[in-house]
Amino acid sequence: MSARYQVTGATAAEISASIESGIRHATLVPGDPLPPVRTLAADLAVSPATVSRAYADLRRRGLVVTAGRHGTRVRPRPPVAARRAALRPPPAPGLRDLSAGEPDTRLLPPLGPHLARLAESAGTPVGYPDVGVLPEVAEAARARLAADGVPPAEVTLTGGALDGIERLLGAHLRPGDAVAVEDPGWASLLDLIAALGMRPIGVPVDDDGPMVAGVAAALAAGARALVVTSRAQNPTGAAVSADRAAALRALLAEYADLLLIEDDHAAELARVPLHPLAGATGSWAFLRSVSKPFGPDLRLAVLAGDETTVARVAGRARVGAGWVSTVLQRLVLSLWHDPAVTASIERAADSYERRRDGLVAALATRGLPAHGRSGINVWLPVADETLAATVLRDAGWLAAPGALYRIAGPPALRITVSPLDEEDLPALADALARAARPAPPAGFSA
């Protein structure tokens, strides 16, 4: 823990609040260790049980994580807004940032013409009684999902995929419940599960998606929900294959009460066929956001599912956020119906595929097996990700450490290809080869 910050408090609530304040003011930063329970208890003249209750409260709210012999540490992204540095700092001069996981802004469709048309066609302002999912948006969404084999279902909208997942978990599960998630998997999902006070159970992933034996083990261990990324899995690029989908559907048929959530965030950018699991359990939801193909600022996701599941999500929204803006709905509908936008997304998908496949191939020629079947990321296993990230940074490249995405999986780096041009690939592959196999220190002998 930072020597600059002194935890205070005489009760569990006060100690918890003191540590939260340190995180909020960025005096305690992600990864900082907290004192051992007995050490802090002695420093504060309280019982170890009091400190244990404070730490348990912080764990339940997702601010800290217990890492075995490494003790209790501040989570990488604790769910409390820091007063300082809320925005991502600018990259260091000369450092190429491949860590963000965002789409290439050069390839996003322009919104200006569509916003102008919406302004010209705007009619009577919408009032509270008229809000909700626009029928024409629901119809278009169902048609787009049906074209990819998602069965007919009820449809609602959420403010992005993660918002949809949060509403689904909140409607079906309670704090303390277990959620089966991919390992490695989406860092934001792991953070959300921690913030909800739920427990993740990791499911190993290969290029064809979640492994059947891992899903079976998670379900046997009591998982009440399963979250699967259909394609462009973050961070590995995995995509559920036809054979894997069939095997998973056969397994899930035995768990009628399981909440099944599918996230197809890449949608049109994935460039591999969709093999949905939708309908394999009694409670299911299929989510498709518009952020990756159309732009991260378009906070809208289509949520399709069984009647009860969709009704719970829509009903909770009505007493909370209310609805997804009808202006945003009309903008997305305009983008969906524009052939020029469709063509631009096809070009973007081709570009991502060339860069991703090119990097995987370049790494393979250097003896480094990497993963990236679909999407915008490449997952490179390494022996020591801290050392590899440091060597790579010294070479002018910034990659995301695999620890952000792993529960029990082996170390790796995640490289986002969207900031790259194809001519960058050989130099990056050389740097990654040096990072994954750093030279031994001077004087070393085998």
Secondary structure by P-SEA (a helix, b strand, c coil): ccccbbbbbccaaaaaaaaaaaaaacccccccccccaaaaaaaacccaaaaaaaaaaaaaacccccccccccccccccccccccccccccccccccccccccccccccccaaaaaaaaaaacccccccccccccaaaaaaaaaaaaaacccbbbbbccccaaaaaaaaaaacccccbbbbbcccccaaaaaaaaaacbbbbbbbbccccccaaaaaaaaaacccbbbbbccccccccccccaaaaaaaaaaacccccbbbbbbccccccccccccccccccccbbbbbbccccccccccbbbbbbcaaaaaaaaaaaaaccccccaaaaaaaaaaaacaaaaaaaaaaaaaaaaaaaaaaaaaaaacbbbbbccccbbbbbcccaaaaaaaaaaacbbbbbcccccccccbbbbbbcccccccccaaaaaaaaaaacccccccccc
